[in-house]
């Protein structure tokens, strides 16, 4: 896994619109869990890669500092050799003066070489410093987004628990709804209504039987009167009764 791919993933995750991803997800909870894993894993990889990049930068800075120091030291040596040559030449020792001038020239060449190396490293150090700053910023943004994801996950879990509790309450209310024909109370009420109807039917049957008995008594009374009149006819003179005048 190259550092370049890690840096690319950092850029992708930093630019990711988490809210948009969650809005378009079929299962936001699974999406959040996956994003938490992605950010956690990539943060660990990024920290390792950034640490290596920072280590390389510090080596460049150390080498640059050593070149700067070397350039200064060679400059001081060149100056010392040049002054010694001037003293010897003043004293009439031209041969030794030339030797020290040559030493000064060697020191100056090494000073120039060190300065060139230091100058060459400066843009590399500047570029690496900019990269490290951007990577640190991206890493911090990833950590912030990871925190947001974890908070979002906690929020979703809390909402899910509330929704579950509301559903249980609603189910409990529905189960005791007396208007619900499928509930226990509904069935019990229906049973009572049937028993009441049966009792009413029995009462009507009993009342009907009593009425029939009274009707039979009335019929019996009429037959008795007919028998009495027949007996009178037989016991009488046999004359027909006079018609009643209107």
matplotlib code that plots the C-alpha trace (Angstrom):
import matplotlib.pyplot as plt

x = [0.0, 1.8, 1.6, 0.2, -2.9, -3.3, -3.1, -5.7, -8.1, -7.5, -8.6, -11.6, -12.8, -12.2, -14.3, -17.1, -20.5, -21.6, -25.1, -25.7, -24.4, -26.7, -29.7, -29.2, -28.5, -31.2, -30.0, -28.3, -27.3, -25.2, -23.8, -22.7, -21.1, -19.2, -18.1, -16.8, -14.8, -13.4, -12.5, -11.0, -8.8, -7.7, -6.9, -4.6, -2.9, -2.7, -1.1, 1.6, 2.2, 2.3, 4.7, 7.0, 6.6, 7.4, 10.4, 11.7, 11.1, 13.0, 16.0, 16.0, 15.9, 18.7, 20.8, 20.1, 21.1, 24.3, 25.1, 24.5, 26.7, 29.4, 29.2, 29.8, 32.7, 34.4, 33.9, 35.7, 38.5, 38.9, 39.1, 41.6, 43.8, 43.6, 44.7, 47.6, 48.7, 48.6, 50.7, 53.3, 53.4, 53.9, 56.8, 58.4, 57.5, 55.8, 56.0, 54.1, 51.7, 50.8, 50.1, 47.7, 46.0, 45.5, 44.0, 41.7, 40.6, 39.9, 37.9, 36.0, 35.2, 33.7, 31.8, 30.3, 29.5, 27.8, 25.8, 24.7, 23.5, 21.7, 20.1, 19.0, 17.3, 15.3, 12.5, 12.3, 11.9, 9.3, 7.3, 7.5, 6.4, 3.4, 2.5, 2.8, 0.6, -2.0, -1.9, -2.1, -5.1, -6.8, -6.1, -7.7, -10.7, -11.0, -10.9, -13.6, -15.8, -15.2, -16.4, -19.5, -20.2, -20.0, -22.3, -24.7, -24.6, -25.5, -28.3, -29.7, -29.6, -31.4, -34.0, -34.4, -35.0, -37.6, -39.4, -39.3, -40.7, -43.5, -44.4, -44.6, -46.9, -49.1, -49.3, -50.3, -53.0, -54.4, -54.5, -56.9, -59.1, -62.7, -63.8, -61.5, -63.5, -60.4, -59.4, -60.2, -62.7, -64.4, -64.9, -66.1, -68.6, -69.9, -70.4, -72.4, -74.6, -75.3, -76.2, -78.5, -80.2, -80.8, -82.3, -84.6, -85.6, -86.5, -88.5, -90.5, -91.2, -92.4, -94.7, -96.1, -96.9, -98.9, -100.9, -101.8, -103.1, -105.3, -106.7, -107.6, -109.4, -111.5, -112.4, -113.4, -115.7, -117.5, -118.1, -119.5, -122.1, -123.1, -123.7, -125.8, -128.1, -128.6, -129.6, -132.1, -133.6, -134.1, -135.6, -138.0, -141.3, -139.7, -141.1, -138.7, -137.5, -138.9, -136.6, -135.2, -136.7, -134.3]
y = [0.0, 3.2, 6.5, 8.1, 5.8, 6.6, 10.4, 9.9, 8.2, 11.0, 13.5, 11.4, 10.9, 14.6, 15.7, 13.1, 14.6, 12.4, 13.8, 13.2, 9.6, 8.9, 10.5, 8.2, 5.1, 2.4, 1.5, 4.5, 2.5, 0.1, 3.0, 4.7, 1.5, 1.1, 4.7, 4.5, 1.4, 3.2, 6.4, 4.4, 2.2, 5.1, 7.3, 4.6, 4.2, 8.0, 8.5, 5.9, 7.4, 11.0, 10.0, 8.6, 11.8, 14.0, 11.8, 12.3, 16.1, 16.2, 14.4, 17.0, 19.8, 18.2, 17.7, 21.3, 22.6, 20.6, 22.0, 25.6, 24.9, 23.3, 26.3, 28.7, 26.6, 26.4, 30.1, 30.6, 28.3, 30.1, 33.4, 32.1, 30.6, 33.8, 35.9, 33.6, 33.9, 37.7, 37.6, 35.3, 37.3, 40.5, 38.8, 37.9, 34.2, 34.0, 30.3, 29.5, 32.4, 30.7, 27.4, 29.1, 30.9, 27.5, 26.2, 29.1, 28.4, 24.7, 25.9, 28.3, 25.6, 23.4, 26.4, 26.9, 23.2, 23.2, 26.4, 24.8, 21.7, 23.8, 25.9, 22.8, 21.4, 24.5, 24.2, 20.4, 21.3, 24.0, 21.5, 18.8, 21.2, 22.2, 18.6, 17.7, 20.7, 19.6, 16.0, 17.1, 19.2, 16.4, 14.0, 16.3, 16.8, 13.0, 12.7, 15.4, 13.6, 10.3, 12.0, 13.3, 9.8, 8.3, 11.0, 10.4, 6.7, 7.3, 9.7, 7.0, 4.3, 6.6, 7.4, 3.7, 2.9, 5.7, 4.4, 0.9, 2.0, 4.0, 1.0, -1.2, 1.4, 1.7, -2.1, -2.3, 0.4, -1.4, -4.7, -3.2, -1.3, -2.3, -1.4, -3.9, -7.0, -9.1, -8.1, -10.2, -7.6, -7.5, -11.2, -11.2, -8.5, -10.4, -13.5, -11.5, -10.0, -13.6, -14.7, -11.7, -12.5, -16.1, -15.0, -12.6, -15.4, -17.7, -14.9, -14.4, -18.1, -18.2, -15.2, -16.8, -20.0, -18.1, -16.2, -19.6, -20.9, -17.8, -18.2, -21.9, -20.8, -18.3, -21.0, -23.3, -20.6, -20.2, -24.0, -24.1, -21.3, -23.2, -26.4, -24.4, -22.9, -26.3, -27.7, -24.9, -25.6, -29.2, -28.4, -25.7, -25.8, -26.2, -22.8, -20.8, -17.6, -14.4, -12.4, -9.4, -6.1, -3.8]
z = [0.0, -1.2, 0.6, -2.5, -2.3, 1.4, 0.7, -2.1, 0.3, 2.9, 0.2, -0.8, 2.8, 3.7, 0.7, 1.4, 2.2, 5.1, 5.3, 1.6, 1.9, 4.8, 3.1, 0.0, 2.0, 2.2, 5.7, 7.4, 10.4, 8.2, 6.2, 9.4, 10.7, 7.4, 7.3, 10.9, 9.9, 6.8, 8.7, 11.6, 9.3, 7.1, 10.0, 11.3, 7.9, 7.4, 10.8, 9.9, 6.5, 7.8, 10.6, 7.9, 5.8, 8.8, 9.5, 6.0, 6.4, 9.6, 7.9, 5.1, 7.7, 9.6, 6.5, 5.5, 8.9, 8.7, 5.2, 6.5, 9.5, 7.2, 4.9, 7.8, 9.2, 5.8, 5.4, 8.8, 7.8, 4.5, 6.3, 8.8, 6.0, 4.0, 7.0, 7.8, 4.1, 4.4, 7.6, 6.0, 2.9, 4.9, 6.7, 3.4, 3.5, 0.1, -0.3, 2.9, 2.1, -1.2, 0.7, 3.0, 0.1, -1.6, 1.7, 1.7, -1.8, -0.9, 2.1, -0.1, -2.6, 0.1, 1.5, -1.9, -2.2, 1.2, 0.3, -3.0, -1.2, 1.4, -1.3, -3.3, -0.2, 0.7, -2.0, -1.1, 2.5, 1.7, -0.5, 2.1, 4.9, 2.8, 2.2, 5.9, 6.9, 4.4, 5.6, 9.2, 8.4, 6.4, 9.2, 11.8, 9.5, 9.2, 13.0, 13.3, 10.8, 12.6, 15.8, 13.9, 12.6, 16.1, 17.4, 14.5, 15.2, 18.8, 17.7, 15.3, 18.0, 20.5, 17.9, 17.1, 20.8, 21.1, 18.0, 19.3, 22.7, 21.0, 18.9, 22.0, 23.7, 20.6, 20.4, 24.1, 23.6, 20.6, 22.5, 25.1, 22.7, 23.6, 20.1, 18.6, 17.8, 17.8, 21.4, 24.5, 25.8, 22.4, 22.4, 26.0, 25.2, 22.2, 24.5, 27.0, 24.2, 23.0, 26.5, 26.9, 23.6, 24.6, 27.9, 26.1, 23.7, 26.6, 28.3, 25.0, 24.8, 28.4, 27.8, 24.6, 26.5, 29.2, 26.5, 24.9, 28.3, 28.8, 25.2, 26.0, 29.1, 27.1, 24.6, 27.4, 28.8, 25.5, 25.3, 28.8, 28.0, 24.9, 26.9, 29.5, 26.9, 25.3, 28.6, 29.0, 25.6, 26.5, 29.9, 28.5, 26.7, 23.5, 22.3, 20.2, 21.7, 20.3, 18.2, 19.8, 18.5, 16.9]

ax = plt.figure().add_subplot(projection="3d")
ax.plot(x, y, z, "-o")
ax.set_aspect("equal")
plt.show()
